[in-house]
Amino acid sequence: LLVLGVSLVAIFVPNFADFLSLVGSSVCVILSFVLPATFHYLVFKEEIDWRCLLCDGAIVVFGLVIAVTGTWSSLLNMLRHSA
């Protein structure tokens, strides 16, 4: 039923793919890259060495760059389709 409901929304809502692209590029990247590395740092900040700190920082920066780039691309795509 859930798959059927989502499929019906995808069929009947105009530009649903653009909205899904926007959500995926912003929220999902933050949830999968930025938050886990940030939480790892916050939980283990007393125990980690500089290499682990550098790795966590690199993952956060990479995730933010991908989130901004993907969100910008999705917004441009949505504006292109609406014009």
N, C-alpha and C positions, 0 to 999 in steps of 0.2 A: 504493500500500500504506500509506503514511503517513497519508493522508487517511482511508482505511478504518479504520485502527487508532484514530485519534483519534475518529472517528465512533462506533465501537463503545464506546470508553471513555465518551464523552458519553452514549450511550444507556443503558449498563448501570450506571454509577456514579451513585448518588443524589446530588442537589444538586451536580452537577458545574458547573452554570452559576454557582452561588454561589461555588464555589472559583475558577473562572475569573475571575469579577468581582473577587474579592479579589486575585488575582495581578496582574491587569491594572491595578487601581487603585493598587497599591503598587509593584510592581517595574517595570512598563512606564513609569510616569510618571517614576520615578527615572532609568531608562535613557534616556528621550527628552528630558527637560528638565534635570534637576539635574546629571547627570554631564557632558554636553557643555559646559554653561556653566562648570562648575567646572574642567574640563580646559582650556578656552580661557583662563580666567584664570590657571591655573597655568603654562601654556606661555608666554603672552605678557605676564605681569605686569610685566616690565621695559619693555615697549614700548607698552602701552595707556594711554590718557588716562582722565580721570575719567568721561567719558560712556560709554565702553565698559565700564568697571568698574561703573557704575550699571546698565547694560543687563544685564550678566552677573548682577549681584546681584538684579535684578528677576526675571530668568528663574528663578534658583534659588529665590527666595522664592515665586514663583507655582507652581513645580513642587512645592515642599514643601506648600504650602497645598492644592493639588489632590490630592496623594498622601494627606495626612492626612484630608481630607474624603472622598475616595473609599474609603479603607480603612475609615474609621468607618462609612460608609454600607453597605459590603459586610458588615462584621461585624454590624451591626444587622439587616440582611436575613437573614443566616445564622442568627442567634439567633431571629429571628421565625419562620423556617421550622422550626427544630428544636423549638420549644415547642408 
